[in-house]
Amino acid sequence: MDIALHFINRSTDAGNAHIVIFQQAAAHDLDEPLAALKVIRNPGIDERHDFVAGTDAGEAIWIGAARNVCDEDLVPPELAAGGATLVSFAGIAEATIILSGGGGEPQVFSLTDIVTR
């Protein structure tokens, strides 16, 4: 089942990092790089990005901010090793992911506008 997701940058740290969204299967080999589900490059304040996440790898995504994303949108090692936030969408059909913080405050990802199945 697909989940309709929307990302909005409400942080004060606009344009200084890429947002990387990925899923990780339980059987994933940690020595093998993960491919990003979506990379949002340097999002501006209040910039919105819509995308769809499948549930093949589970009903959760990982999301984090990284300064450098390269190699055809592979997940940076610092995010794959635990520097990302786990967001569960069990029972959710649609939601908005809000990034807040920045400017000396920690960046926080939260779900809003949740539509359940």
N, C-alpha and C positions, 0 to 999 in steps of 0.2 A: 504494500500500500504506500502511496506517495503522500508526503506531507508538504503543504504549501507554506513556505517560510518567507519572511520579509526581514531584511536587515536595515536598521536605521542608526546612523552615527549621531549620537547626542553628546559625544565627549568634546572636550576642549582641545584635544590632541589631534586635530584634523590634518589629514594629509601627511602624517609623519610615520605611518605604519600600514602594512597590508593586513587585512583580516583574512585568516585562513580557517576554513570550515572543513572538517573531515570526519569520516566514520572509521572506526577501528573494530574489525572482527575479533572475537575472543581468541581465535586461533592464529592471529597475525604473528609472523616471525619478526621480532624486534630488530633483527639485523637487516631487514628488507625495508626500503623506503616506502612510505605511504603516499598515495596520490591524494591530492586535495579534491574534495567535492566541489568547492568553490573558493576562489581567491578574489577578494575585493581589494583592488590596488588603490592605496592612498585615498580612502573615502573622505569627502568633505563633510562639514557639519550639516546635519539634517539630510544628507544624501541617502536615498533609499535604493535597495537592491532586492529584487524578488528572485526566488529560485525554488526548486523542488528537491526534497531529500527523500530517497527511497528507504524502505525499512529492511532491505536485504541483509545488511550488516547489523541490524538491531534497531531498537527504537530510541536511539540517542545519537547526538553529534557532539563533537569536540570543536570548540571555537577559541581562537586566540589571536593575538596581535604579534606580528613579527616585522622587524625592520627590513630584512632581506628575504625574498622568496625568489628562487631561481630553479633551474633544472626542470623546466616544463611543469611548474606548479606542484612539485613534491613538497610534502609537509616538512618544514624545518625541524632539525633534530631536537631543538629546545622545546618545541611544542609537542612533538611525539613522545618525548621523555617525561611529560607531566606538566608542561608549562601552559596548558590549555584548560579551559573550563568545560566540564561535562554538562550538557543540556539534554534532559530527557524529554521526549515528546510522546510518551506512552499515552494512548487515548486521545491524542490531539490530531485534528485534521488540518489546522492552520494556526499560525502564531507569528508574532513579530518579535525579533531579537533586537533589543536596544543595547547599544554600547554607551556607557556613561563614564564619567571620571576624566582623567587626564589633567594636565597642568599641575603636576605634583601629587594629585590624588590617584589612588589605584584605579585601573580600568576595570569595569564591572559589566558583565553580560547578563541580561535578564530577559525573561519572556513576558510579553504583554499581549493584549488583544487575542486571547486564546479561544479558539473554536474547537469544541470537543466533538468526537465521533459519535 
